[in-house]
Amino acid sequence: MFTILGGFLMGLANSVPGVSGGTIAFIMGFYEDLLKSLVDLVKGKKAEKIAALKLLAKVIIPCGVGLLLAVEVLVKFFDNHIYAISSLFIGFILGAFPVIIRDEAKCLKGKYYNLIFSVLGAGLVILITVLNSRITPSEGSTFELTPLTGIYLFVCGALSMGGMVLPGMSGSTLMLIFGIYMTVIESVHKFLHLDMSVLPLLIIFGFGVLAGAVGIVGLLKKCLEKFRSQTVYMILGLMAGSIYAIFQGPTTLDKPQPAMTMSTFSWIAFIIGIAVIAGLEVLKFFIDKKKKEKENKA
């Protein structure tokens, strides 16, 4: 249930400038399972691939529904109420901090020297956001496929995949910084209209995304296993930095709007965001309690 809801929220989150789908996965508690499934889908044994497909279906299908809903139904609402939506997601993030700190208390307590990783994480998101704000919409609109640009496209696909799953990061933001966002979007649009001339470009980018799933996602998974304290501190920093990214998010809309300020910040939406996280935690508590009762009876 939480995975399906989380997938849906990931879809909505990807429609909000500055919000990362990885942040939602981490908040909802299935982030590590998502990383494992992405790796197992490519490198796992038959049983692991089947299990990975089952979990990814619970995430990808509702994520797609959330994206379609945002694009087809909520796009005007997002444009007209971007400050309220942004405030809501900031509520999600700040409401999740005490939950994550509580759940990860064992690896965080007494290792406060790892706060340097939080600073690095926050700084990385802020730097990327600043770079993104300096990109003009026309960049990346033309792209001639050559052996050299093909390699570049492959690497960008791999790094963008990492951005899609890193809490606080945004794959589309990285694509904008790399100058390939419009190229990929326009290529997908042409392909959907049966223009096969863009197929080589999409295949190269797709293989890059696949490489990112195996390499970068696999690296994140190993970091959580072997360097959990440093990685969790880094993720908390990425999430903290994403708050700045969300404040700047309205400037990246198709019709740019001023960055959110405290005067345009919606306290009602913010409180609702915190309340939703608190409500999910209560629901999760009762679900886990019933699950343990059934296990004890069995």
C-alpha positions in Angstrom: 0.0 0.0 0.0 2.8 2.4 1.0 4.8 1.5 -2.1 1.8 2.2 -4.4 1.0 5.5 -2.7 4.7 6.4 -2.8 4.9 5.7 -6.5 1.9 7.9 -7.1 3.4 10.7 -5.1 6.7 10.3 -6.9 4.8 10.9 -10.2 3.3 14.1 -8.8 6.6 15.2 -7.3 8.4 14.9 -10.6 6.0 17.5 -11.9 7.0 20.0 -9.2 10.1 22.0 -10.0 12.9 21.1 -7.6 11.3 18.1 -6.0 13.0 14.7 -6.4 11.2 11.4 -6.7 14.0 9.8 -4.7 13.1 12.1 -1.8 9.5 10.7 -1.8 10.8 7.1 -1.9 13.1 7.8 1.0 10.3 9.5 3.0 7.9 6.6 2.3 10.4 4.0 3.5 11.0 1.9 0.3 14.0 3.7 -1.0 16.5 0.9 -0.4 14.1 -1.7 -1.8 13.8 0.4 -4.9 17.5 0.6 -5.4 17.8 -3.2 -4.9 15.1 -3.9 -7.4 16.7 -1.7 -10.0 20.0 -3.6 -9.6 18.4 -7.0 -9.4 16.3 -6.4 -12.6 19.6 -6.2 -14.5 22.1 -8.3 -12.5 19.9 -10.6 -10.4 19.0 -14.2 -10.7 15.6 -15.3 -12.1 13.8 -15.2 -8.7 15.4 -11.9 -7.9 14.3 -10.4 -11.2 10.7 -11.6 -10.7 10.7 -10.0 -7.2 12.2 -6.8 -8.6 9.5 -6.6 -11.3 6.8 -7.0 -8.8 8.1 -4.1 -6.7 8.9 -1.9 -9.6 5.4 -2.5 -11.0 4.0 -1.2 -7.7 6.1 1.9 -8.1 6.3 2.6 -11.9 2.6 2.1 -12.7 1.2 4.5 -10.0 4.2 6.8 -10.8 3.0 6.9 -14.4 -0.5 7.6 -13.3 0.7 10.5 -11.1 2.7 11.9 -14.0 -0.2 11.6 -16.4 -2.6 13.2 -13.9 -0.2 16.0 -13.4 0.3 16.6 -17.1 -3.2 16.2 -18.3 -5.3 17.4 -15.3 -3.2 19.2 -12.8 -0.8 21.2 -15.1 -2.9 24.3 -14.9 -3.4 23.9 -11.2 0.4 23.6 -10.8 1.0 26.7 -12.9 -1.6 28.7 -11.0 -0.9 27.4 -7.5 2.8 26.5 -7.8 3.6 28.2 -4.5 1.0 26.2 -2.6 2.2 22.9 -4.1 5.8 23.8 -3.4 4.9 24.7 0.2 3.1 21.3 0.5 6.3 19.4 -0.6 8.4 21.4 1.8 6.0 20.3 4.5 6.6 16.7 3.3 10.4 17.1 3.5 10.5 18.9 6.9 7.9 16.5 8.3 10.1 13.6 7.2 13.3 14.7 8.9 12.3 13.6 12.5 10.9 10.3 11.1 14.2 9.5 9.3 16.3 10.6 12.2 14.3 8.4 14.5 14.4 5.4 12.1 18.2 5.8 11.5 19.1 6.8 15.0 21.5 3.8 15.4 23.7 4.9 12.5 23.4 8.7 13.2 23.9 8.9 17.0 27.4 9.6 18.1 28.7 10.1 14.6 28.1 13.8 14.3 31.4 14.2 12.5 29.6 12.8 9.5 27.6 16.1 9.4 30.2 17.2 6.8 28.5 14.9 4.4 25.2 16.7 5.0 26.9 20.0 4.2 28.3 18.5 1.0 24.9 17.1 0.1 23.1 20.4 0.6 25.9 22.3 -1.2 25.7 20.0 -4.2 21.9 20.6 -4.6 22.2 24.3 -4.2 25.1 24.4 -6.7 23.1 22.4 -9.3 20.1 24.7 -8.7 22.2 27.8 -9.3 23.6 26.3 -12.5 20.1 25.4 -13.6 18.9 29.0 -13.1 21.6 30.2 -15.5 20.5 27.9 -18.4 18.5 29.5 -21.2 15.5 27.5 -22.6 17.1 27.3 -26.1 20.1 25.3 -24.9 20.1 21.7 -26.0 17.4 22.3 -28.6 19.8 21.2 -31.4 22.0 18.1 -31.2 24.0 16.5 -33.9 24.7 12.8 -33.2 28.4 11.9 -33.7 30.6 9.3 -32.0 31.8 12.0 -29.5 28.3 13.4 -28.8 27.0 9.8 -28.6 29.4 9.1 -25.7 28.4 12.4 -24.1 24.7 11.5 -24.4 25.4 8.0 -22.9 27.2 9.5 -19.9 24.5 12.1 -19.4 21.9 9.3 -19.4 23.7 7.4 -16.7 24.2 10.5 -14.5 20.6 11.6 -15.0 19.4 8.2 -13.8 21.5 8.8 -10.6 19.7 12.1 -10.2 16.3 10.4 -10.6 16.9 8.2 -7.5 19.1 10.5 -5.3 16.9 12.2 -2.7 17.1 16.0 -3.2 18.3 15.7 -6.8 16.3 15.9 -10.1 17.1 13.9 -13.2 15.4 16.6 -15.4 17.5 19.3 -13.7 20.7 17.5 -14.5 19.6 17.0 -18.1 19.0 20.8 -18.3 22.5 21.4 -16.9 24.1 19.0 -19.4 22.2 20.7 -22.2 20.3 17.6 -23.4 16.9 18.2 -21.9 15.2 19.7 -25.0 17.0 17.2 -27.2 15.6 14.2 -25.3 12.1 15.7 -24.9 11.9 16.6 -28.6 13.2 13.2 -29.6 10.6 11.4 -27.6 7.9 13.6 -29.1 9.1 12.8 -32.6 9.3 9.1 -31.9 5.7 9.1 -30.6 4.8 10.6 -33.9 6.6 7.7 -35.7 9.7 9.7 -36.7 12.3 6.9 -36.6 15.2 9.2 -37.3 15.6 9.9 -33.6 15.7 6.2 -32.6 19.5 6.0 -32.5 19.7 9.0 -30.1 17.0 7.5 -27.8 18.7 4.1 -27.8 22.0 5.6 -26.8 20.4 7.6 -24.1 18.4 4.6 -22.9 21.5 2.5 -22.6 23.1 5.3 -20.6 20.0 5.2 -18.2 20.4 1.4 -18.0 24.1 1.8 -17.1 23.2 4.4 -14.5 20.7 1.9 -13.0 23.4 -0.8 -12.8 26.4 1.4 -11.8 25.2 4.5 -9.9 22.2 2.9 -8.3 24.3 -0.1 -7.4 26.9 2.2 -5.9 24.2 3.9 -3.8 23.0 0.5 -2.6 26.5 -0.5 -1.5 27.1 2.8 0.2 24.0 2.3 2.3 25.2 -1.2 3.2 28.9 -0.4 4.0 28.9 3.4 4.8 25.3 3.8 6.1 26.0 6.7 8.5 27.8 8.8 5.9 25.2 8.0 3.3 22.2 8.8 5.5 23.9 12.1 6.6 24.5 12.9 2.9 20.8 12.1 2.0 19.6 14.4 4.8 21.8 17.1 3.3 20.5 16.5 -0.1 16.9 16.8 1.2 17.8 20.0 3.1 19.3 21.4 -0.1 16.2 20.5 -2.0 14.2 23.0 0.1 16.3 25.8 -1.6 15.6 24.1 -5.0 11.9 24.1 -4.4 11.9 27.8 -3.5 13.6 28.5 -6.8 11.4 26.0 -8.7 8.8 28.4 -10.0 11.5 30.1 -12.0 12.0 27.0 -14.1 8.3 26.6 -15.3 7.4 26.9 -18.9 6.1 30.3 -18.0 8.6 31.4 -15.4 7.4 32.9 -12.2 9.3 34.6 -9.4 11.0 32.4 -6.9 8.9 31.6 -3.8 9.4 33.9 -0.9 7.9 33.9 2.6 5.2 36.3 1.3 4.1 33.7 -1.3 4.8 30.7 0.9 1.5 28.9 1.9 1.5 28.0 5.6 -1.7 26.1 5.2 -0.3 23.8 2.5 2.9 23.5 4.5 1.0 22.3 7.6 -1.0 19.9 5.5 2.2 18.4 4.2 3.5 17.8 7.7 0.1 16.4 8.7 0.1 14.0 5.8 3.5 12.6 6.9 2.3 12.3 10.5 -0.9 10.6 9.3 1.1 8.1 7.2 3.3 7.3 10.1 0.3 6.6 12.3 -1.2 4.4 9.5 2.1 2.6 9.1 2.3 1.9 12.9 -1.1 0.2 12.9 -0.4 -1.8 9.7 2.9 -3.0 11.2 1.1 -3.8 14.5 -1.5 -5.9 12.7 1.2 -7.6 10.7 3.1 -8.6 13.8 -0.1 -9.9 15.5 -0.8 -12.1 12.5 2.8 -13.4 12.5 2.6 -14.2 16.3 -0.6 -16.1 15.8 0.9 -18.1 12.9 
